Structures are given as structure tokens and as C-alpha cells.
Amino acid sequence: MAGRDEPPEGSPEGLPSGGEDEYRSVVFDESFIKAARLQEFSAQERMGRHARAVRSRSGWPGRGPVRLLVALALLVLAFGTAVFMGIHHPYRPPQVSRAEPLHTTVIPLAPRGAVPGGTPAELFAHSPAAEFRTGISGVNPPGARSTAHFAYSDVLAALKIAKEYVVESSLDPTVLMGGSAEKVRDLIAPDQYPQFDQSLTAPSADGRHAATGWLVRFDPAQVALAGSDVRVAGVLRYAEATDRTLEVTADHTFVYALRPAAPRGTKAGPAKPDGASLFTVRREVHFRFGAEDLRLHQAQVTFADVQAGPQSCTADAANRLRPLLAGQHAADGGPPGTDPYATGPATALCGTLAAKALGSD
């Protein structure tokens, strides 16, 4: 191995190798010169104007094509790796799906005769609601299982959000009596905020802006709750859709005991014990969840089908449900007329309420 002061290929031939030679460190052979990174210009080359004293030599002399091939190979390898990782990398950013507008159908159910009255207990006992559970205990999610693209925890989270929405929009006394609906609003996708706000401030029976499509609410100037018990029965179902979203359907029947509200300007006195009547609401609400919805604890509410009675067919139920109370009859005539030449969905729908739903024998 060459020493620190020796040329790369050893001592020049014909020179002494002893350390006493004072000129040994300044003698360079041909191998030393070839290994140099800088080369001095000749005297004639240095005579040119602005000529530099030295020029740089390539670190890989005579290997230009080789360096080019190596660089090209590295570039191809890097590009191929990037493509492979983009296709096969297991951690992809969550897909954000834009929420579609809610579509609603609200159908009044008219009674055939006078609405029967009585105490809530008597009325419930003589109706199918006698077998229903009370309040939130009637909203029970099914057992959760993973789907093709959603883990068990994702399905469980979707069912929990759907249950919260059903409870807040159908059982909260504040919401039922026309108060703040912020808890309901907080559970929907932000894309749906404008539609929700317009539905509550400027409701319309156009199939998209009925407040009663989003939630159950009454006019507190007309009716009041006759007791805190609301009877509930129904199911929650879920399935993965073809667009890799999770769909949940909440199908529930709610039965409320109502009585007339105290006249305005008067202090509410004791209610007549037999002045209550039953009001039934069947709600089928469809939800959709993407990965981002689950992370943000929100739902896309896509469809709501509501059937509620006893009401008159002519009642405008887009803003508030308008129950007929004990002793009242449905107004004569059918639902409001529908213009077949108008665009948009037909909204003039009405049904007949079965007598057993009223708690009558």
C-alpha cells in the first residue's frame, strides 16, 4: 500500500526509497498525474485572454456513456417505485363524498270520525303501542359486523350516529315543541346545513324543504305533551353500498300522547285527565356514511318518508305536524290540488288512519 507521501502506484522506478531523500515528496510519476482532478493549461493555452490557470478533469475519465446509463437506470427505478407505491400502498387518504340533498315525503293520515280521548294510559292500552318500549329504549341498533370495506368499529359508529339522530329528532321535548334543533343539525354533514336551515326557517312542501322531513315538531301554541312517555318500536338496518359507503336505515313508529295547549296569555292549569289523544308518526330515514363522516361523527341524511296522523288532508304539515285532538274531526275534502303541469315532485298525498292507532276499541 502506498504511503502518505508516495504516488498511488508506489515509488518511481530508479529513485531511492529511503526517507532521507529530500526531493522524494515533490517527484510525481505518470500515475500520479493521471489521478489528478485538476490539470494545468499549457503555456500557449494560458496566453489567451481570460484563460484560467487550470481546468477540471472528469472524476470518471473515459466513462461518460457509463455514467449516463447508470443515471438513466436510477431514474427509471425511482419512477417505477413511485408508481408501485401509489397503487399498492395500504394507507390511502380518506375519500370525501359530497352529501346529496335530502329528499322527503310527508303524508298526513286522516281519521274516519272524531278522534277519541282518554287518559294516556287507557289510550296506550287499547292501541298497538301497548307493546312498544318507552323513549330511547325503543331505538336499538342491531349487532354490528364488518363489511367488505368497513371494520366492525366503523359499522358500530355509523349505527351510533343514526341512533343519536333518531333520538334527538324524534324524542327530545325541546325539538318536539318547536325549540332549538342544534343537536340535530350537529349530526348532519356540513354540505346539508343550508338545506336544513332553509327547511326550518322557510319550510316548503316541495319534497326537499319540509322541516318535518328532518325532525318531528308540533306547534306549542296548539298542543302539549300529555306526559313524558313516548312509545317507540322499530329497527335499524345497515349495508355497504356499491360506492363503498355505508348505508343505514332507521324505520320507527312513534306514538305521542297529546293534549290541547293552554290558551295564550293564560297560565296553564291542571289538564283534564281524560283530555289526551294519541298521535302516531311513522318515520323511515336513510343515512349514508363515508370514512370522513365517521371520523367527524356526522351523517348524510338522504331520504325521509313520514306518515303522521290524525291530521286533516288539507293540513300544511311542511313546517309543523298539525294533530287533530280529542273530539276533533278531519276537515272535509281531500288533499290540496296538484298542478300536473308544474315541475317538481307531486306533494299532495294523504292517507286514512286506522282506527286502532287512535286507541279506540
Buried (B, 14 or more C-beta within 10 A) or exposed (E): EEEEEBBEEEBBEEEEEEEEEEEBEEEEBEEBEEEEEEEEBEEEEEEEEEEEEEEEEEEEEEEEEEEEEEEEEEEEEEEEEEEEEEEEEEEEEEEEBEBBBBBBBBBBBBBEEBBBBBBBBBBBEBBBBEEBBBBBEBBBBEEBEEBEEBEEEBBBBBBBBBBBBBBBBBBBEEBBBBEEBEBBBEBBBEBBEEBBEBBBEEBBBEBBBBBBBBBBBBBBEEBBBBBEBBBBBBEBBBEBEEEBBBBBBBBBBBBBBBBBBBEEEEEEEEBEEEBBBBBBBBBBBBBBBBBBBBEEEBBBBBBBBBBBBBBBBBBBBBBBBBBBBBEBBBEEEEBEEEEEEEEEBEBEBBBEBBBEBBBBE
